[in-house]
Amino acid sequence: YQRRVHGDYFLLAMKTHSTVSSQRRKSRKAHFTAPSTLRRKIMSCHLSKDLKTKYDVRAMPVRKGDVVKIVRGQQKGREGKVTAVYRKKWCLHVEKVQRDKTNGQQVQIPVASSNCVISSFKIDKNRKQILDRKKRSAEAKPKEGMGGIS
């Protein structure tokens, strides 16, 4: 049990999962020291509305060759192909999202994957398997939102 201060009294809050720490410090350390294989999954992007309805999947790990639309930040509204997924710096490089340096050279502007939506993606055998697996697991779960009525 964890003791949390709430006004003048303490609340005892149960841990939600016995094997996973709920400490902020440990969660942050796990996130920022995550290996590349886990960063791939963490750096997922939501799918656009039409892709969501077509594949019945909410999000997918983004990869080079996908076309993304930036929906947050200064570059909002711009669309382009992903040229690099920079896992070490937690960012994507998108085609034509760049700025000029003082010497005239052009440099890519990093974009966080959470600020993007995949509008079309490069499908190969592995990606097709992932989509099918996600769709099957979504069908197995009951739909929520109707107040427990299914």
DSSP file (Angstrom, degrees, kcal/mol; ACC not computed):
  #  RESIDUE AA STRUCTURE BP1 BP2  ACC     N-H-->O    O-->H-N    N-H-->O    O-->H-N    TCO  KAPPA ALPHA  PHI   PSI    X-CA   Y-CA   Z-CA
    1    1 A Y              0   0    0      0, 0.0     2,-0.4     0, 0.0    13,-0.2   0.000 360.0 360.0 360.0 147.9    0.0    0.0    0.0
    2    2 A Q  E     -A   13   0A   0     11,-2.1    11,-2.5     2,-0.0     2,-0.6  -0.907 360.0-136.3-113.3 142.3    1.0    3.6   -0.7
    3    3 A R  E     -A   12   0A   0     -2,-0.4     2,-0.4     9,-0.2     9,-0.2  -0.871  23.3-175.2 -99.3 124.1    0.2    6.5    1.6
    4    4 A R  E     -A   11   0A   0      7,-2.5     7,-3.1    -2,-0.6     2,-0.4  -0.959  25.3-124.0-119.5 136.0   -0.9    9.6   -0.3
    5    5 A V  E     +A   10   0A   0     -2,-0.4     2,-0.4     5,-0.2     5,-0.2  -0.643  30.9 175.4 -78.7 128.0   -1.6   12.9    1.4
    6    6 A H  E >   -A    9   0A   0      3,-2.8     3,-1.7    -2,-0.4     2,-0.4  -0.856  62.0 -56.3-134.7  97.5   -5.1   14.1    0.7
    7    7 A G  T 3  S-     0   0    0     -2,-0.4    -2,-0.0     1,-0.3     0, 0.0  -0.567 118.5 -20.0  69.1-121.8   -6.0   17.3    2.6
    8    8 A D  T 3  S+     0   0    0     -2,-0.4     2,-0.3    -3,-0.1    -1,-0.3   0.441 129.7  58.7 -98.9  -1.4   -5.5   16.6    6.2
    9    9 A Y  E <  S-A    6   0A   0     -3,-1.7    -3,-2.8    -5,-0.0     2,-0.4  -0.823  79.5-111.7-128.1 166.4   -5.6   12.8    6.1
   10   10 A F  E     -A    5   0A   0     -2,-0.3     2,-0.4    -5,-0.2    -5,-0.2  -0.786  20.4-151.4 -99.1 137.9   -3.8   10.0    4.4
   11   11 A L  E     -A    4   0A   0     -7,-3.1    -7,-2.5    -2,-0.4     2,-0.7  -0.897  11.6-139.8-102.7 136.4   -5.4    7.8    1.7
   12   12 A L  E     -A    3   0A   0     -2,-0.4     2,-0.5    -9,-0.2    -9,-0.2  -0.871  22.6-168.7 -95.4 115.4   -4.2    4.3    1.3
   13   13 A A  E     -A    2   0A   0    -11,-2.5   -11,-2.1    -2,-0.7     2,-0.1  -0.901  14.9-133.0-108.4 128.0   -4.0    3.5   -2.4
   14   14 A M        -     0   0    0     -2,-0.5     2,-0.2   -13,-0.2     3,-0.0  -0.472  24.9-109.1 -76.8 148.2   -3.4   -0.1   -3.6
   15   15 A K        -     0   0    0     -2,-0.1     3,-0.1     1,-0.1    -1,-0.1  -0.557  21.6-145.3 -71.6 139.6   -0.9   -0.8   -6.2
   16   16 A T  S    S+     0   0    0     -2,-0.2     2,-0.4     1,-0.2    -1,-0.1   0.814  82.3  28.4 -80.2 -29.3   -2.6   -1.8   -9.5
   17   17 A H        -     0   0    0      3,-0.4     3,-0.4     1,-0.1    -1,-0.2  -0.997  66.0-148.4-136.9 131.0    0.0   -4.4  -10.6
   18   18 A S  S    S+     0   0    0     -2,-0.4    -1,-0.1     1,-0.2    -2,-0.0   0.792  97.4  40.5 -71.2 -28.4    2.2   -6.5   -8.3
   19   19 A T  S    S+     0   0    0      2,-0.1     2,-0.5     1,-0.0    -1,-0.2   0.558 104.0  73.2 -98.7  -8.1    5.2   -6.8  -10.7
   20   20 A V  S    S-     0   0    0     -3,-0.4    -3,-0.4     2,-0.0     2,-0.1  -0.911  79.7-126.4-111.6 131.5    5.3   -3.2  -12.0
   21   21 A S        -     0   0    0     -2,-0.5    -2,-0.1     1,-0.1    -3,-0.1  -0.458   9.7-160.3 -73.8 143.8    6.4   -0.3   -9.9
   22   22 A S        +     0   0    0     -2,-0.1     2,-0.3    -5,-0.0    -1,-0.1   0.291  54.2 120.6-103.5   8.1    4.1    2.7   -9.6
   23   23 A Q     >  -     0   0    0      1,-0.1     4,-2.2     2,-0.0     5,-0.2  -0.576  62.1-141.6 -75.3 131.7    7.0    5.0   -8.5
   24   24 A R  H  > S+     0   0    0     -2,-0.3     4,-2.6     1,-0.2     5,-0.2   0.900 100.1  54.7 -58.0 -43.7    7.4    8.0  -10.8
   25   25 A R  H  > S+     0   0    0      1,-0.2     4,-2.1     2,-0.2    -1,-0.2   0.918 111.1  43.5 -59.4 -45.8   11.2    7.8  -10.6
   26   26 A K  H  > S+     0   0    0      2,-0.2     4,-2.4     1,-0.2    -1,-0.2   0.862 112.7  52.6 -70.5 -35.7   11.3    4.1  -11.6
   27   27 A S  H  X S+     0   0    0     -4,-2.2     4,-2.1     2,-0.2    -2,-0.2   0.920 111.1  47.0 -64.9 -43.3    8.8    4.6  -14.4
   28   28 A R  H  X S+     0   0    0     -4,-2.6     4,-2.7     2,-0.2     5,-0.2   0.900 111.9  50.2 -65.6 -40.8   10.8    7.5  -15.9
   29   29 A K  H  X S+     0   0    0     -4,-2.1     4,-1.6    -5,-0.2    -2,-0.2   0.927 110.9  49.1 -63.4 -44.0   14.1    5.6  -15.6
   30   30 A A  H  < S+     0   0    0     -4,-2.4    -1,-0.2     1,-0.2    -2,-0.2   0.887 113.6  47.9 -61.8 -39.1   12.5    2.6  -17.4
   31   31 A H  H >< S+     0   0    0     -4,-2.1     3,-1.2     1,-0.2    -2,-0.2   0.959 115.2  41.4 -66.8 -51.8   11.2    4.9  -20.1
   32   32 A F  H 3< S+     0   0    0     -4,-2.7    -1,-0.2     1,-0.3    -2,-0.2   0.641 119.0  44.6 -78.5 -13.5   14.4    6.8  -20.8
   33   33 A T  T 3< S+     0   0    0     -4,-1.6    -1,-0.3    -5,-0.2    -2,-0.2   0.182  83.7 136.6-109.3  16.4   16.7    3.8  -20.6
   34   34 A A    <   -     0   0    0     -3,-1.2    -3,-0.1     1,-0.1    -4,-0.0  -0.337  57.2-114.1 -64.3 140.8   14.4    1.6  -22.7
   35   35 A P    >>  -     0   0    0      0, 0.0     4,-2.2     0, 0.0     3,-0.8  -0.271  31.5-100.2 -71.6 165.5   16.2   -0.5  -25.4
   36   36 A S  H 3> S+     0   0    0      1,-0.3     4,-1.8     2,-0.2    -2,-0.1   0.818 120.4  59.3 -57.2 -35.5   15.5    0.1  -29.1
   37   37 A T  H 3> S+     0   0    0      1,-0.2     4,-0.8     2,-0.2    -1,-0.3   0.878 111.1  40.8 -64.3 -37.6   13.1   -2.8  -29.4
   38   38 A L  H <> S+     0   0    0     -3,-0.8     4,-2.4     2,-0.2     3,-0.3   0.842 109.0  59.8 -77.7 -34.0   10.8   -1.2  -26.7
   39   39 A R  H  X S+     0   0    0     -4,-2.2     4,-2.6     1,-0.2    -2,-0.2   0.850  97.7  61.6 -61.8 -33.7   11.3    2.3  -28.1
   40   40 A R  H  < S+     0   0    0     -4,-1.8    22,-0.3     1,-0.2    -1,-0.2   0.928 109.6  40.0 -56.6 -46.3    9.8    1.1  -31.4
   41   41 A K  H >< S+     0   0    0     -4,-0.8     3,-0.7    -3,-0.3    -2,-0.2   0.889 114.0  52.6 -72.4 -39.7    6.5    0.2  -29.7
   42   42 A I  H 3< S+     0   0    0     -4,-2.4     2,-0.9     1,-0.3    -2,-0.2   0.866 102.5  61.9 -63.2 -35.7    6.6    3.4  -27.5
   43   43 A M  T 3< S+     0   0    0     -4,-2.6    19,-1.2    -5,-0.2    -1,-0.3  -0.220  78.9 141.1 -86.9  46.4    7.0    5.5  -30.6
   44   44 A S  E <   -B   61   0B   0     -2,-0.9     2,-0.3    -3,-0.7    -3,-0.1  -0.498  38.8-147.4 -83.6 157.4    3.7    4.4  -32.1
   45   45 A C  E     -B   60   0B   0     15,-2.8    15,-2.4    -2,-0.2    72,-0.2  -0.933  18.5-111.6-122.7 148.9    1.4    6.7  -34.0
   46   46 A H  E     -Bc  59 117B   0     70,-0.8    72,-3.0    -2,-0.3    13,-0.3  -0.414  35.3-118.5 -69.8 154.7   -2.4    6.8  -34.2
   47   47 A L  E     - c   0 118B   0     11,-2.7    72,-0.2    70,-0.2    -1,-0.1  -0.640  30.5-100.1 -92.3 155.0   -3.9    5.9  -37.5
   48   48 A S     >  -     0   0    0     70,-2.3     4,-2.7    -2,-0.2     5,-0.2  -0.232  40.9-100.2 -67.0 164.7   -6.0    8.3  -39.5
   49   49 A K  H  > S+     0   0    0      1,-0.2     4,-2.1     2,-0.2     5,-0.2   0.882 122.1  48.6 -58.2 -42.2   -9.8    7.9  -39.3
   50   50 A D  H  > S+     0   0    0      1,-0.2     4,-1.9     2,-0.2    -1,-0.2   0.892 113.7  46.1 -68.6 -37.5  -10.1    6.1  -42.7
   51   51 A L  H  > S+     0   0    0      2,-0.2     4,-2.8     1,-0.2     5,-0.4   0.871 110.0  56.2 -68.6 -35.8   -7.3    3.6  -41.8
   52   52 A K  H  X S+     0   0    0     -4,-2.7     4,-1.7     1,-0.2     5,-0.5   0.913 111.9  41.2 -61.5 -43.7   -8.8    3.1  -38.4
   53   53 A T  H  < S+     0   0    0     -4,-2.1    -1,-0.2    -5,-0.2    -2,-0.2   0.856 115.6  51.2 -73.6 -34.1  -12.1    2.0  -39.9
   54   54 A K  H  < S+     0   0    0     -4,-1.9    -2,-0.2    -5,-0.2    -1,-0.2   0.931 126.5  21.8 -67.7 -46.6  -10.4    0.0  -42.6
   55   55 A Y  H  < S-     0   0    0     -4,-2.8    -2,-0.2     2,-0.2    -3,-0.2   0.557  94.0-131.8-101.3  -9.9   -8.1   -2.1  -40.4
   56   56 A D     <  +     0   0    0     -4,-1.7     2,-0.4    -5,-0.4    -3,-0.2   0.883  67.2 123.4  57.6  41.5  -10.0   -1.7  -37.0
   57   57 A V        -     0   0    0     -5,-0.5    -1,-0.2    -6,-0.3    -2,-0.2  -0.990  51.2-157.8-132.7 138.5   -6.7   -0.8  -35.3
   58   58 A R  S    S+     0   0    0     -2,-0.4   -11,-2.7     1,-0.2     2,-0.3   0.921  70.9   6.4 -84.2 -46.9   -6.0    2.4  -33.3
   59   59 A A  E     -B   46   0B   0    -13,-0.3   -13,-0.2    -7,-0.1    -1,-0.2  -0.951  54.5-171.4-142.1 156.4   -2.2    2.7  -33.4
   60   60 A M  E     -B   45   0B   0    -15,-2.4   -15,-2.8    -2,-0.3     2,-0.2  -0.986  39.9 -94.3-142.9 150.2    0.9    1.2  -35.0
   61   61 A P  E     -B   44   0B   0      0, 0.0   -17,-0.2     0, 0.0     2,-0.1  -0.504  49.3-123.8 -63.1 132.2    4.6    1.6  -34.6
   62   62 A V        -     0   0    0    -19,-1.2     2,-0.3   -22,-0.3   -19,-0.1  -0.479  34.4-179.1 -79.5 149.2    5.7    4.1  -37.1
   63   63 A R    >   -     0   0    0     -2,-0.1     3,-1.9    21,-0.0    19,-0.3  -0.945  37.6 -73.2-144.4 166.4    8.5    3.2  -39.6
   64   64 A K  T 3  S+     0   0    0     -2,-0.3    19,-0.2     1,-0.2     3,-0.1  -0.356 116.3  32.9 -59.9 133.3   10.4    4.7  -42.5
   65   65 A G  T 3  S+     0   0    0     17,-2.1    -1,-0.2     1,-0.4     2,-0.1   0.154  86.5 123.1 103.9 -18.3    8.3    5.0  -45.6
   66   66 A D    <   -     0   0    0     -3,-1.9    16,-3.0    55,-0.1     2,-0.6  -0.432  61.5-128.1 -71.3 150.7    5.0    5.7  -43.8
   67   67 A V  E     -ED  81 120B   0     53,-3.3    52,-2.6    14,-0.2    53,-1.6  -0.912  33.1-174.9-101.1 122.6    3.2    8.9  -44.7
   68   68 A V  E     -ED  80 118B   0     12,-2.7    12,-2.2    -2,-0.6     2,-0.5  -0.858  20.6-145.9-119.3 153.1    2.3   10.9  -41.6
   69   69 A K  E     -ED  79 117B   0     48,-2.9    48,-2.1    -2,-0.3     2,-0.5  -0.972  21.4-131.6-114.7 130.9    0.4   14.1  -41.0
   70   70 A I  E     + D   0 116B   0      8,-3.0     7,-3.5    -2,-0.5    46,-0.2  -0.711  28.6 173.5 -84.2 124.8    1.6   16.4  -38.2
   71   71 A V        +     0   0    0     44,-2.8     2,-0.3    -2,-0.5    45,-0.2   0.465  59.0  43.5-113.3  -4.7   -1.4   17.3  -36.0
   72   72 A R  S    S+     0   0    0     43,-1.1     3,-0.3     3,-0.0     2,-0.1  -0.974  90.5  23.4-138.8 153.2    0.3   19.2  -33.1
   73   73 A G  S >  S-     0   0    0     -2,-0.3     3,-1.4     1,-0.2    38,-0.0  -0.333 103.2 -41.9  93.7-172.3    3.1   21.8  -32.8
   74   74 A Q  T 3  S+     0   0    0      1,-0.3    -1,-0.2    -2,-0.1     0, 0.0   0.789 134.5  53.1 -66.0 -29.1    4.5   24.5  -35.1
   75   75 A Q  T >  S+     0   0    0     -3,-0.3     3,-1.9     2,-0.1    -5,-0.3   0.230  80.3 151.3 -91.7  14.7    4.5   22.2  -38.2
   76   76 A K  T <   +     0   0    0     -3,-1.4    -5,-0.2     1,-0.2     3,-0.1  -0.135  61.9  22.9 -50.9 134.4    0.8   21.3  -37.7
   77   77 A G  T 3  S+     0   0    0     -7,-3.5    -1,-0.2     1,-0.3     2,-0.2   0.203  90.8 124.5  94.8 -15.8   -1.0   20.4  -40.9
   78   78 A R    <   -     0   0    0     -3,-1.9    -8,-3.0    -8,-0.2     2,-0.4  -0.524  41.4-163.3 -81.5 147.3    2.1   19.4  -42.8
   79   79 A E  E     +E   69   0B   0    -10,-0.2     2,-0.3    -2,-0.2   -10,-0.2  -0.963  21.2 133.9-131.0 145.7    2.2   15.9  -44.4
   80   80 A G  E     -E   68   0B   0    -12,-2.2   -12,-2.7    -2,-0.4     2,-0.3  -0.984  51.9 -75.3-176.4 171.2    5.1   13.9  -45.7
   81   81 A K  E     -E   67   0B   0     -2,-0.3    14,-3.2   -14,-0.2     2,-0.5  -0.586  48.8-112.2 -81.9 141.7    6.9   10.6  -45.9
   82   82 A V  E     -F   94   0C   0    -16,-3.0   -17,-2.1   -19,-0.3    12,-0.3  -0.623  32.6-179.5 -74.8 121.5    8.9    9.5  -42.8
   83   83 A T  E     +     0   0C   0     10,-2.9     2,-0.3    -2,-0.5    11,-0.2   0.732  67.4   6.6 -93.5 -25.7   12.6    9.6  -43.8
   84   84 A A  E     -F   93   0C   0      9,-1.4     9,-2.7   -21,-0.1     2,-0.7  -0.971  52.3-148.3-157.3 141.2   14.0    8.4  -40.5
   85   85 A V  E     -F   92   0C   0     -2,-0.3     2,-1.4     7,-0.2     7,-0.2  -0.934  21.3-161.3-108.2 105.3   12.7    7.1  -37.1
   86   86 A Y  E > > +F   91   0C   0      5,-2.3     5,-2.0    -2,-0.7     3,-0.6  -0.667  15.4 174.3 -92.6  84.7   15.4    8.4  -34.7
   87   87 A R  G > 5S+     0   0    0     -2,-1.4     3,-0.9     1,-0.2    -1,-0.2   0.840  73.7  60.1 -64.5 -34.3   14.7    6.1  -31.7
   88   88 A K  G 3 5S+     0   0    0      1,-0.3    -1,-0.2    -3,-0.2    -2,-0.1   0.867 115.8  33.7 -62.8 -35.3   17.7    7.4  -29.7
   89   89 A K  G < 5S-     0   0    0     -3,-0.6    -1,-0.3     2,-0.2    -2,-0.2   0.280 108.3-122.1-103.4  10.0   16.3   10.9  -29.7
   90   90 A W  T < 5S+     0   0    0     -3,-0.9    23,-0.4    -4,-0.4     2,-0.3   0.848  73.5 108.4  56.8  39.1   12.6    9.8  -29.6
   91   91 A C  E   < -F   86   0C   0     -5,-2.0    -5,-2.3    21,-0.2     2,-0.3  -0.919  59.4-132.1-143.1 167.3   11.7   11.6  -32.9
   92   92 A L  E     -FG  85 111C   0     19,-3.1    19,-2.2    -2,-0.3     2,-0.5  -0.857  13.1-141.6-114.2 152.4   10.8   11.2  -36.5
   93   93 A H  E     -FG  84 110C   0     -9,-2.7   -10,-2.9    -2,-0.3    -9,-1.4  -0.983  22.3-162.0-113.1 123.6   12.2   13.0  -39.5
   94   94 A V  E >   -F   82   0C   0     -2,-0.5     3,-1.9    15,-0.5    15,-0.3  -0.845  27.3 -98.5-110.0 141.0    9.6   13.8  -42.1
   95   95 A E  E 3  S+     0   0C   0    -14,-3.2     3,-0.1    -2,-0.4    -1,-0.1  -0.263 105.8   6.6 -56.0 136.0   10.2   14.7  -45.7
   96   96 A K  E 3  S+     0   0C   0      1,-0.2     2,-1.0   -16,-0.1    -1,-0.3   0.520  94.2 117.6  65.9   8.7   10.1   18.5  -46.4
   97   97 A V  E <   +     0   0C   0     -3,-1.9    12,-2.4    12,-0.1    -3,-0.3  -0.791  50.1 114.1-101.9  88.2    9.9   19.3  -42.7
   98   98 A Q  E     - G   0 108C   0     -2,-1.0     2,-0.3    10,-0.3    10,-0.2  -0.927  51.1-142.7-149.4 167.3   13.1   21.2  -42.5
   99   99 A R  E     - G   0 107C   0      8,-2.4     8,-2.6    -2,-0.3     2,-0.4  -0.920  25.3-106.0-135.1 162.9   14.6   24.7  -41.9
  100  100 A D  E     - G   0 106C   0     -2,-0.3     6,-0.2     6,-0.2     2,-0.1  -0.724  27.1-142.2 -91.5 136.1   17.5   26.7  -43.3
  101  101 A K    >   -     0   0    0      4,-3.6     3,-2.0    -2,-0.4    -1,-0.0  -0.419  34.2 -99.4 -84.4 170.3   20.6   27.2  -41.2
  102  102 A T  T 3  S+     0   0    0      1,-0.3    -1,-0.1     2,-0.1    -2,-0.0   0.790 124.3  55.9 -63.5 -27.1   22.4   30.6  -41.3
  103  103 A N  T 3  S-     0   0    0      2,-0.1    -1,-0.3     1,-0.0     3,-0.1   0.396 123.0-104.3 -86.3   5.1   25.0   29.1  -43.8
  104  104 A G  S <  S+     0   0    0     -3,-2.0    -2,-0.1     1,-0.3     2,-0.1   0.288  78.5 133.9  94.3 -11.2   22.2   28.1  -46.2
  105  105 A Q        -     0   0    0     -5,-0.1    -4,-3.6     1,-0.1     2,-0.4  -0.449  53.0-128.5 -73.5 145.8   22.3   24.4  -45.4
  106  106 A Q  E     -G  100   0C   0     -6,-0.2     2,-0.4    -2,-0.1    -6,-0.2  -0.789  24.3-170.5 -98.4 140.7   18.9   22.7  -44.8
  107  107 A V  E     -G   99   0C   0     -8,-2.6    -8,-2.4    -2,-0.4     2,-0.1  -0.979  25.5-109.8-132.0 142.7   18.4   20.6  -41.6
  108  108 A Q  E     -G   98   0C   0     -2,-0.4   -10,-0.3   -10,-0.2   -13,-0.1  -0.411  25.3-134.1 -69.3 141.8   15.5   18.3  -40.7
  109  109 A I  E     -     0   0C   0    -12,-2.4   -15,-0.5   -15,-0.3     2,-0.2  -0.875  24.0-126.0 -95.2 123.5   13.2   19.4  -37.9
  110  110 A P  E     -G   93   0C   0      0, 0.0     2,-0.4     0, 0.0   -17,-0.2  -0.467  25.1-163.5 -71.0 140.6   12.6   16.5  -35.4
  111  111 A V  E     -G   92   0C   0    -19,-2.2   -19,-3.1    -2,-0.2     2,-0.2  -0.987  19.4-122.0-126.0 132.9    8.9   15.7  -34.8
  112  112 A A    >   -     0   0    0     -2,-0.4     3,-1.6   -21,-0.2   -21,-0.2  -0.508  18.0-131.5 -72.1 140.3    7.6   13.6  -31.8
  113  113 A S  G >  S+     0   0    0    -23,-0.4     3,-1.4     1,-0.3   -67,-0.3   0.780 105.6  64.4 -64.8 -25.7    5.7   10.5  -32.9
  114  114 A S  G 3  S+     0   0    0      1,-0.3    -1,-0.3   -69,-0.1   -68,-0.1   0.672  97.4  57.3 -71.0 -15.1    2.8   11.5  -30.5
  115  115 A N  G <  S+     0   0    0     -3,-1.6   -44,-2.8   -43,-0.1   -43,-1.1   0.278  99.9  76.3 -96.7   9.9    2.2   14.6  -32.6
  116  116 A C  E <   - D   0  70B   0     -3,-1.4   -70,-0.8   -46,-0.2     2,-0.4  -0.807  59.5-153.7-122.0 160.4    1.6   12.7  -35.8
  117  117 A V  E     -cD  46  69B   0    -48,-2.1   -48,-2.9    -2,-0.3     2,-0.6  -1.000  26.4-123.6-130.1 131.2   -1.1   10.6  -37.4
  118  118 A I  E     +cD  47  68B   0    -72,-3.0   -70,-2.3    -2,-0.4   -50,-0.3  -0.643  28.7 177.9 -76.6 119.8   -0.3    7.9  -40.0
  119  119 A S  E    S-     0   0B   0    -52,-2.6     2,-0.3    -2,-0.6   -51,-0.2   0.734  70.7  -3.4 -97.1 -25.9   -2.3    8.7  -43.1
  120  120 A S  E    S- D   0  67B   0    -53,-1.6   -53,-3.3   -69,-0.0    -1,-0.4  -0.930  71.9-155.4-159.1 144.9   -0.9    5.8  -45.2
  121  121 A F        -     0   0    0     -2,-0.3     2,-0.6   -55,-0.2   -55,-0.1  -0.878  25.4-107.5-129.9 161.7    1.6    3.1  -44.5
  122  122 A K        -     0   0    0     -2,-0.3     2,-0.5   -59,-0.1   -56,-0.1  -0.686  39.8-156.1 -79.8 115.6    4.0    0.8  -46.2
  123  123 A I        +     0   0    0     -2,-0.6     2,-0.2     4,-0.1    -1,-0.0  -0.852  23.1 156.6-104.1 128.0    2.5   -2.7  -45.9
  124  124 A D     >  -     0   0    0     -2,-0.5     4,-2.2     1,-0.0     5,-0.2  -0.674  59.4 -79.0-128.4-171.2    4.7   -5.8  -46.0
  125  125 A K  H  > S+     0   0    0     -2,-0.2     4,-1.9     1,-0.2     5,-0.1   0.910 127.9  46.7 -60.1 -46.1    4.3   -9.4  -44.7
  126  126 A N  H  > S+     0   0    0      1,-0.2     4,-2.1     2,-0.2    -1,-0.2   0.901 112.4  49.6 -64.9 -41.9    5.2   -8.5  -41.1
  127  127 A R  H  > S+     0   0    0      1,-0.2     4,-2.5     2,-0.2    -1,-0.2   0.885 108.5  53.4 -65.2 -38.4    3.0   -5.4  -41.0
  128  128 A K  H  X S+     0   0    0     -4,-2.2     4,-2.4     1,-0.2    -1,-0.2   0.904 108.5  50.2 -62.1 -42.0    0.1   -7.4  -42.3
  129  129 A Q  H  X S+     0   0    0     -4,-1.9     4,-2.5     2,-0.2    -2,-0.2   0.905 110.2  50.0 -62.8 -42.2    0.5  -10.0  -39.6
  130  130 A I  H  X S+     0   0    0     -4,-2.1     4,-2.6     2,-0.2     5,-0.2   0.925 111.3  48.7 -62.5 -45.2    0.6   -7.3  -36.9
  131  131 A L  H  X S+     0   0    0     -4,-2.5     4,-2.3     1,-0.2    -2,-0.2   0.913 112.6  47.8 -61.4 -43.9   -2.6   -5.7  -38.3
  132  132 A D  H  X S+     0   0    0     -4,-2.4     4,-2.3     2,-0.2    -1,-0.2   0.912 112.5  49.1 -63.6 -42.6   -4.4   -9.1  -38.4
  133  133 A R  H  X S+     0   0    0     -4,-2.5     4,-2.1     1,-0.2    -2,-0.2   0.913 112.4  47.7 -63.8 -43.7   -3.2   -9.9  -34.8
  134  134 A K  H  X S+     0   0    0     -4,-2.6     4,-1.9     1,-0.2    -1,-0.2   0.886 111.6  50.8 -65.2 -38.5   -4.4   -6.5  -33.5
  135  135 A K  H  X S+     0   0    0     -4,-2.3     4,-2.0    -5,-0.2    -2,-0.2   0.911 109.6  50.4 -66.2 -42.1   -7.7   -6.9  -35.2
  136  136 A R  H  X S+     0   0    0     -4,-2.3     4,-1.7     1,-0.2    -2,-0.2   0.909 111.0  48.3 -62.0 -42.6   -8.3  -10.4  -33.8
  137  137 A S  H  X S+     0   0    0     -4,-2.1     4,-1.3     1,-0.2    -1,-0.2   0.848 110.3  52.3 -68.9 -32.1   -7.5   -9.2  -30.2
  138  138 A A  H  < S+     0   0    0     -4,-1.9    -1,-0.2     1,-0.2    -2,-0.2   0.867 109.7  49.1 -68.9 -36.4   -9.9   -6.2  -30.7
  139  139 A E  H  < S+     0   0    0     -4,-2.0    -2,-0.2     1,-0.2    -1,-0.2   0.831 107.0  55.9 -71.3 -31.9  -12.7   -8.5  -31.8
  140  140 A A  H  < S+     0   0    0     -4,-1.7    -1,-0.2    -5,-0.2    -2,-0.2   0.840  96.4  75.7 -69.6 -33.8  -12.1  -10.8  -28.8
  141  141 A K  S  < S-     0   0    0     -4,-1.3     2,-0.2    -5,-0.1     3,-0.0  -0.565  90.8-114.5 -78.9 141.0  -12.6   -8.0  -26.3
  142  142 A P        -     0   0    0      0, 0.0     2,-0.2     0, 0.0    -1,-0.1  -0.499  36.4-103.0 -72.2 145.9  -16.1   -6.7  -25.6
  143  143 A K        -     0   0    0     -2,-0.2     3,-0.3     7,-0.1     2,-0.2  -0.500  39.7-153.3 -69.7 132.5  -16.8   -3.2  -26.8
  144  144 A E        +     0   0    0     -2,-0.2    -1,-0.0     1,-0.2     6,-0.0  -0.595  61.4  72.3-102.2 166.7  -16.9   -0.7  -23.9
  145  145 A G  S    S+     0   0    0     -2,-0.2    -1,-0.2     0, 0.0    -2,-0.0   0.279  71.0  92.4 114.7  -9.8  -18.7    2.5  -23.5
  146  146 A M  S >  S-     0   0    0     -3,-0.3     3,-1.0     3,-0.2    -2,-0.1   0.060 107.6 -97.9-102.1  24.6  -22.2    1.3  -23.1
  147  147 A G  T 3  S-     0   0    0      1,-0.2     3,-0.1     3,-0.0    -3,-0.1   0.851  82.8 -48.4  66.5  35.1  -22.1    1.2  -19.3
  148  148 A G  T 3  S+     0   0    0      1,-0.3     2,-0.6    -5,-0.1    -1,-0.2   0.428 109.1 125.2  86.4  -1.6  -21.3   -2.5  -19.1
  149  149 A I    <         0   0    0     -3,-1.0    -1,-0.3     1,-0.1    -3,-0.2  -0.816 360.0 360.0 -93.7 122.8  -24.1   -3.4  -21.5
  150  150 A S              0   0    0     -2,-0.6    -1,-0.1    -3,-0.1    -7,-0.1   0.399 360.0 360.0-124.4 360.0  -22.9   -5.5  -24.5
